[in-house]
Amino acid sequence: MNAAGPAWGTQYQISTANQKYPLPPISNGVGVYWQDIGLPASNLPDWNARSYKSSVVRDAAGTILLVEQANGQGAVGNVWPAISLGPSMSGSTLYQIDPTAPAQDPATGGGVSQGAALYKLHGQRFNYLFLDGHVQALKTTDTIGTGTVSAPRGMWTVALGTSR
């Protein structure tokens, strides 16, 4: 999910504040990853957790909701990585591509970012689901507007227009 912003603890992987769900300020998308460390792991997720009103998105057809986040930790039942911060950044599994990631090694847990391999296999494109429900296969550079692959704007934000 396209995260609300890049700040850990305040824009992603946010405390529920005892299930009060204080929404963070948005600098990117509307994806919120709540973390409630006060609840036992056996508790089910709160299906009524607070989220943003649809009115905060001013361009649903031009704003990314979900991205392909090829990651070895993204197995069934694992929530990580639940968010994406952009197309590419060295040393980070929170971006679609970590250009420095080695091949995945199940024995050590290293090389979990598989975005570079998937991007190449998909003809230098990822699939993106937009807030209006349509899906497009796009080059990462087509999604960033006036930003960069490590600090995207454009389709990664709730603002109007693709150059934002």
N, C-alpha and C positions, 0 to 999 in steps of 0.2 A: 504494500500500500504506500502511496506517495505521502510521506510524513509531513506533519504540520511545519516542521523546521528541523534544523541540524543540531539543536542543543539537547544533549542527553539530560534527562531528568526534568526538563521543563518543556520540551517540544516532542520528545519521543521517550518511550519507557518512563512514563510519568506516574507518580504516586496517585492513587485514587483519593488520597486524603480521607481515609475511612469511608469510602464510597460516596463522597461528595462530588467527585469528578470535576475538578476545576479545569476548564478548557484553556489550553495555552493560546497565546497570540499566534496567528498564522503568518508564516513568512513563505511557505511553499504550498503544500496541498492540505487536505483535510484528514489525513490518516492519523489516528491516535492509537498508541499502544499503551494501554493502562497496565500498571503493575501494582498489585496489592500484596506487599510482603507480609502483611498482618494476618492474612488468611492461610489456613493449612492448604497444602498442595492438593489435597483430596477434594476441596471445594470446586464446584463447577463455575465456569465463567458467569459473570453477570450479563445476561443477554439484554438487559435494559440500561447498560452503561451509557452515560451521556456522550453525545457527539454533536457535531456542528449542524446547524440548520442548513437546508439546501440553499437558502438565500445568500449565504456567504460566497457561493460560487457564482461568479458573474458570467462565466463562459463555459457551460457544461460540456459543449462539444469540443472545446479546446483545452480542457483541463484533465490531466491524467489522474485516474483513480488507482489502478493496479498495473504493475509492471512485471515483466519476467525477471525474477531475481534468482538466477541459477546459483544455488549454494548447497553444498553437501550437508549442511545442518538443517535444511528445509524438508526433512523427512516427515511422513505422516505422523501427526501427534506432537510435533515440535513447532513452537511458535516462532522460532528464530530462523532467519530474519523476517520479522513481521512487517518491516518498513523498508523503504528505499529512499535514499537521499539524493540520488541522481545517477547519471550514466556511468561515470568512471572516476575513481580515485585510488591512487596507490596505497596499499596497506590497509584497505577498509573493506569489510564484508557487507557494509551498509550501502554500497553502491553496486550497480549492475555489473560492472567490470572492475576487477582489481588487476591492472596490467602487470603487476609484479608477482601475482600468485602463481606458485608452482602447481603442477598436477596434484590432484587430491590424493592423499595417502591415508587410507583408513586406519593404518597401524599407529599413526602419530596424531591424527586429527588435523594435520597441516593441509594447506592448499584447498580450503573449502570453497573459495570463490571459483566458480566454473563459468562465469559470464563471458570471458574472452573466447572460450571454446564454443559456447552456445551461439554467440554473436556471429562467429565465423561460419558455423554450420547453418545458420539461418540467413545466409547471404548478406551479412553485415547489417542485420536488422533485428529488432526485438518487437514483440507484440505488446501493444499498449491498449488497455481498456480505459475508455474515457467516461466521465461522469454522466454523459447522456446515454451510455450503454453501447456505443459503437466501439469496434476494435480496429486498430490499424497496425500494420507492420511498418516501422519507421527506422531510419538510421538515427542513432543517438543524437547526432548533430542537428537533425531536423526538429528535435524536441526542446532544445535549450534556449531558443530565442536570443536575447542579447547577453545571456549568461555564458558560462563555460561548462564543460562536462562535469567538473567537480563543484561548481557553484551555479547550477542551472536556474534559468528563469523560464520564460516561454510557457510551454505546456505543463511545466512542473509547478506553476503557481495558479492561484485562483483569480488573478487579475485578468482584465480584458485584453484580447489581442495576442497573437503568437510571438511578437517581438518583445513583449513586456520584460 
